[in-house]
Amino acid sequence: MAAQSITKTIRLSPEEGAALKQMSREEHLPETTLLKKLVLEGLARRRLEWACAAYARGEVDIGGAARYANISVYEMIDELKRRDIEMVSPEQFLDGLEDLADLFDMPELREVAGELRASPVQ
């Protein structure tokens, strides 16, 4: 069964209406089709903005950010790189290293993680 569509109404100023009409002609699209395209592009952009910001704040992991933005993890990685958003902080890396040391019962690895954590440059 196909999803039922809903109708939303917006009000535009005369200038905005004229700009829409002009763009509609330039794009060779009916105004309603162009409006839908612009709304969907705007929603996708806002979801990506939110996902990147939430990832940068540590609120979601990379998979969660990608799911929210409706893109692949690989695309999310590229977007984070493009925005110069750090994907794994040194602290997160060392926490992960210590978790692996515990998981695989490797005290040597935990020792290395401790030495790295104590070093002045991370």
SULNOR-V790130 format. One record per residue. N is the residue number from 0. RES is the residue in three letters. D_LAST is the distance of its C-alpha to the last C-alpha in Angstrom with 2 decimals. Layout:
N&RES&D_LAST / N&RES&D_LAST
This chain:
0&MET&54.98 / 1&ALA&53.42 / 2&ALA&51.45 / 3&GLN&53.63 / 4&SER&52.56 / 5&ILE&52.70 / 6&THR&53.75 / 7&LYS&51.86 / 8&THR&53.54 / 9&ILE&52.04 / 10&ARG&53.72 / 11&LEU&53.17 / 12&SER&54.53 / 13&PRO&57.11 / 14&GLU&54.57 / 15&GLU&52.03 / 16&GLY&54.88 / 17&ALA&55.93 / 18&ALA&52.41 / 19&LEU&52.22 / 20&LYS&55.63 / 21&GLN&54.69 / 22&MET&51.46 / 23&SER&53.46 / 24&ARG&55.89 / 25&GLU&53.20 / 26&GLU&51.44 / 27&HIS&54.80 / 28&LEU&53.93 / 29&PRO&55.88 / 30&GLU&54.40 / 31&THR&53.70 / 32&THR&51.80 / 33&LEU&49.78 / 34&LEU&49.03 / 35&LYS&47.82 / 36&LYS&45.62 / 37&LEU&44.11 / 38&VAL&43.54 / 39&LEU&41.84 / 40&GLU&39.58 / 41&GLY&38.72 / 42&LEU&38.02 / 43&ALA&35.72 / 44&ARG&33.82 / 45&ARG&33.54 / 46&ARG&32.38 / 47&LEU&29.62 / 48&GLU&28.61 / 49&TRP&28.59 / 50&ALA&26.65 / 51&CYS&23.85 / 52&ALA&23.75 / 53&ALA&23.94 / 54&TYR&21.08 / 55&ALA&18.89 / 56&ARG&19.99 / 57&GLY&19.21 / 58&GLU&22.98 / 59&VAL&23.46 / 60&ASP&21.71 / 61&ILE&22.03 / 62&GLY&25.36 / 63&GLY&26.75 / 64&ALA&25.89 / 65&ALA&27.58 / 66&ARG&30.57 / 67&TYR&31.04 / 68&ALA&30.97 / 69&ASN&33.26 / 70&ILE&31.29 / 71&SER&29.71 / 72&VAL&26.11 / 73&TYR&25.87 / 74&GLU&27.29 / 75&MET&24.90 / 76&ILE&21.89 / 77&ASP&23.58 / 78&GLU&24.28 / 79&LEU&20.75 / 80&LYS&19.62 / 81&ARG&22.62 / 82&ARG&21.66 / 83&ASP&18.00 / 84&ILE&17.10 / 85&GLU&13.69 / 86&MET&14.80 / 87&VAL&12.06 / 88&SER&9.24 / 89&PRO&6.05 / 90&GLU&8.32 / 91&GLN&11.23 / 92&PHE&10.07 / 93&LEU&9.58 / 94&ASP&12.84 / 95&GLY&14.47 / 96&LEU&13.68 / 97&GLU&15.24 / 98&ASP&18.07 / 99&LEU&18.80 / 100&ALA&18.90 / 101&ASP&21.41 / 102&LEU&23.31 / 103&PHE&23.91 / 104&ASP&24.26 / 105&MET&21.73 / 106&PRO&20.73 / 107&GLU&19.04 / 108&LEU&16.55 / 109&ARG&16.00 / 110&GLU&15.56 / 111&VAL&12.84 / 112&ALA&10.98 / 113&GLY&11.73 / 114&GLU&10.61 / 115&LEU&7.09 / 116&ARG&7.27 / 117&ALA&8.93 / 118&SER&6.95 / 119&PRO&6.59 / 120&VAL&3.81 / 121&GLN&0.00
